[in-house]
Amino acid sequence: MNEKVIKDLAEAGAKMAKGYDNLVNVDSVEIGTTPKELVHTVDKVKLYRYVRNTPATIKTPLIISYALVNRYEMMDLQPDRSFIANLLHLGLDVYVIDWGYPTKADRYLTLSDYVNWYINDVVDFVRKSHGFDKVNLLGVCQGGTLSIIYSALYPEKIKNLITTVTPVDFSTNDGLLFRWSRKLNIDRIVDVHRNVPGEFLNNGFGMLKPMMKVNKFNSFPDLLDDKDKMMNFLRMEKWINDSPDQAGECFRQFIKDLYQENKLVKGELEVDGVKVKLKNVTMPVLNIYATEDHLVPPAATIPLNDHIGSKDHELYKFPGGHIGVFVGNRSQKELAPAVAKWLMNRDK
């Protein structure tokens, strides 16, 4: 055996030993660590307000509505990759909706319950707490779709609306998720499971890019000797695998009315018997899409600006993917400051 081989084996052994030491000494994997306070609850839904050490320079508070699938901690994954922490540093007063974990008791919750009850209750609480008629609303992915629906039904309560990687026009064939969902027998799934299991959805998302998962775990051993990179990996895995079940009836309506029948942009969506008219979205709108998004492709997001009634609407193009919008290095330097500046210019 020549000296190079011996050296390589020794270095590999040392790397593995250090990696093992790093791994076994992990006490816990923490995400969502920016300090916050529980200020309101309704059923399983909680509203948190992030702690500020100085008065907000943007007076109108911001409520964040994340998707029902996965958890809002993606926006606060770690201290140096926190969209929420950046918003705080830039002068915003930030609230986030924690949708909780639906149980069998919640299987009959509908789209109306989430929009007319939960979001409306949260918005009214913040309005009353601050003495404002209107608040700012930022929706993410599915939570963005819910925010658009809410803003169309209650435009008098929303000062500015920001949508981030949000599906609006579900007719696109870009991305497997939209094509698969049109063929999904959602009645069968909900009738059998009552609530749609989070694990079922996670497996489906994983199948959209199967080699991504394979490559990710193949590369994990190479990260073990670098504790920072290893912890980044573990934080992301913790978030990915924390997938709440979905309330059956709400998910049934979301799939059938939106993914399969595209009722929102057609003006045919009804929530508790009331038509959702996008032309009623008359407040300023910032519509953010990610160029490399394989879950919500640009073709599903961009058309929002063509259907709303707002005269002040802006389309923001972010170079990156669905998750990179919040955790990528560029996001920390570019996106949060752009959002804060946009809100500041309309904080009158």
Buried (B, 14 or more C-beta within 10 A) or exposed (E): EEEEEEEEEEEEEEBEEBBEEBBEEEEEEEBBEBEBEEBBEEBBBBBBBBEBEEEBEBBBBBBBBBBBBBBBBBBBBBEEBBBBBBBBBBBBBBBBBBBBBBEEEBBEBBBBBBBBBBBBBBBBBBBEBBEBEBBBBBBBBBBBBBBBBBBBBBBEBBBBBBBBBBBBBBBBEBBBBBEEBBEBEBEEBBEEBBBBBBEEBBEBBEEBEEEEBEEEEEEBEEBBBBBEBBBBBBBBBBBBEBBBBBBBBBBBBBBBBBBBBBBBBBEEBEBEEEEBBBEBBBBBBBBBBBEEBBBBBBBBBBBBBEBBBBEEBBBBEBEBBBBBBBBBEEBBEBBBBBBBEBBBEBBE
